[in-house]
Structures are given as C-alpha cells and as structure tokens.
Amino acid sequence: MNGQNRDEGTAVLSLLAGIGIGALIGAVLGMVFAPQPGTETRDAIKKEAEKLKDQMGDALGSLKQSASELAAKSKELVDHAMHRADEAIEAGKQAAEEKREEMEAKAAELEAKVEGSEGAAPA
C-alpha cells in the first residue's frame, strides 16, 4: 500500500510539473510571436512568469498538504499493523505456554504410570 501511495504522489508531482512547463512554454511562445513591442513582450512574459510562480507555489502547498496527510495515514497504518503483530505474538506465546503445560502434565502422568508399573512387577 505504501508503494501505491508513493506512485500516486509521483504521478501528481509529474502532472503538476508537466502543467507548469506546458503553461510556461505556451505563454512564452504566445508572447514571442505576438505583434507587440519588445518592452510589452518582456512585461507580459514577466507577468506570466509571476502568475506561474504563484500557481506553482499553490500547487506545491497542496502537494505538501497531501504528503503530510499521506504520512499521517501511513503512520496510522504502521501503528495498527504493529499492534496486530504484538497481539499475534502474545497469542502465540499463550498457545505455546498452554501446550507446554499440557505436555508437562502428560509427561508427569506417564512418569507416574512407569513408576506404578515398576512397583507392581513380580519379584
């Protein structure tokens, strides 16, 4: 599950990077080929770059929030798995203890039978 979440995060990051790069290339090409003076083109490129910077900042903030939520969920899942593992270990210890007690009782029973049969043997 952790691998799946990591793949989703990578996909989101790739998508955001692709959108950002595409927007920047489109804005620059649109301004370069637009019929306007160089100063207006430079100003327009600067404005578009600032808008893109803001958009990427927002996207990064969103990605950080998603990563934080994913980390919290992952920790919760790990804690739950550790708790279940502890319970399973404790159940295994209890079952082993019960089996040991059962085997000791059978061993004592067999020992008593052996001692009883030795005392009843003809002389």
Backbone hydrogen bonds, N-H to C=O, Kabsch-Sander energy under -0.5 kcal/mol:
donor,donor_aa,acceptor,acceptor_aa,energy
5,N,1,M,-2.2
6,R,2,N,-2.1
7,D,3,G,-2.3
8,E,4,Q,-2.2
9,G,5,N,-2.2
10,T,6,R,-2.3
11,A,7,D,-2.3
12,V,8,E,-2.4
13,L,9,G,-2.4
14,S,10,T,-2.6
15,L,11,A,-2.4
16,L,12,V,-2.7
17,A,13,L,-2.4
18,G,14,S,-2.6
19,I,15,L,-2.5
20,G,16,L,-2.6
21,I,17,A,-2.6
22,G,18,G,-2.5
23,A,19,I,-2.6
24,L,20,G,-2.3
25,I,21,I,-2.6
26,G,22,G,-2.6
27,A,23,A,-2.6
28,V,24,L,-2.5
29,L,25,I,-2.7
30,G,26,G,-2.3
31,M,27,A,-1.9
32,V,28,V,-2.5
33,F,29,L,-2.0
36,Q,34,A,-1.7
41,T,37,P,-2.2
42,R,38,G,-2.8
43,D,39,T,-2.5
44,A,40,E,-2.7
45,I,41,T,-2.7
46,K,42,R,-2.5
47,K,43,D,-2.5
48,E,44,A,-2.6
49,A,45,I,-2.6
50,E,46,K,-2.2
51,K,47,K,-2.6
52,L,48,E,-2.7
53,K,49,A,-2.5
54,D,50,E,-2.4
55,Q,51,K,-2.6
56,M,52,L,-3.0
57,G,53,K,-2.2
58,D,54,D,-2.5
59,A,55,Q,-2.6
60,L,56,M,-2.7
61,G,57,G,-2.4
62,S,58,D,-2.3
63,L,59,A,-2.5
64,K,60,L,-2.8
65,Q,61,G,-2.2
66,S,62,S,-2.5
67,A,63,L,-2.6
68,S,64,K,-2.5
69,E,65,Q,-2.5
70,L,66,S,-2.6
71,A,67,A,-2.5
72,A,68,S,-2.3
73,K,69,E,-2.4
74,S,70,L,-2.6
75,K,71,A,-2.4
76,E,72,A,-2.2
77,L,73,K,-2.4
78,V,74,S,-2.5
79,D,75,K,-2.8
80,H,76,E,-2.3
81,A,77,L,-2.4
82,M,78,V,-2.7
83,H,79,D,-2.3
84,R,80,H,-2.4
85,A,81,A,-2.4
86,D,82,M,-2.6
87,E,83,H,-2.3
88,A,84,R,-2.4
89,I,85,A,-2.5
90,E,86,D,-2.5
91,A,87,E,-2.5
92,G,88,A,-2.3
93,K,89,I,-2.5
94,Q,90,E,-2.4
95,A,91,A,-2.5
96,A,92,G,-2.4
97,E,93,K,-2.4
98,E,94,Q,-2.5
99,K,95,A,-2.3
100,R,96,A,-2.5
101,E,97,E,-2.5
102,E,98,E,-2.2
103,M,99,K,-2.5
104,E,100,R,-2.5
105,A,101,E,-2.2
106,K,102,E,-2.1
107,A,103,M,-2.5
108,A,104,E,-2.4
109,E,105,A,-2.2
110,L,106,K,-2.8
111,E,107,A,-2.4
112,A,108,A,-2.3
113,K,109,E,-2.1
114,V,110,L,-2.6
115,E,111,E,-2.6
116,G,112,A,-2.4
117,S,113,K,-2.3
118,E,114,V,-1.7
119,G,115,E,-1.6
120,A,116,G,-1.1
121,A,118,E,-0.6
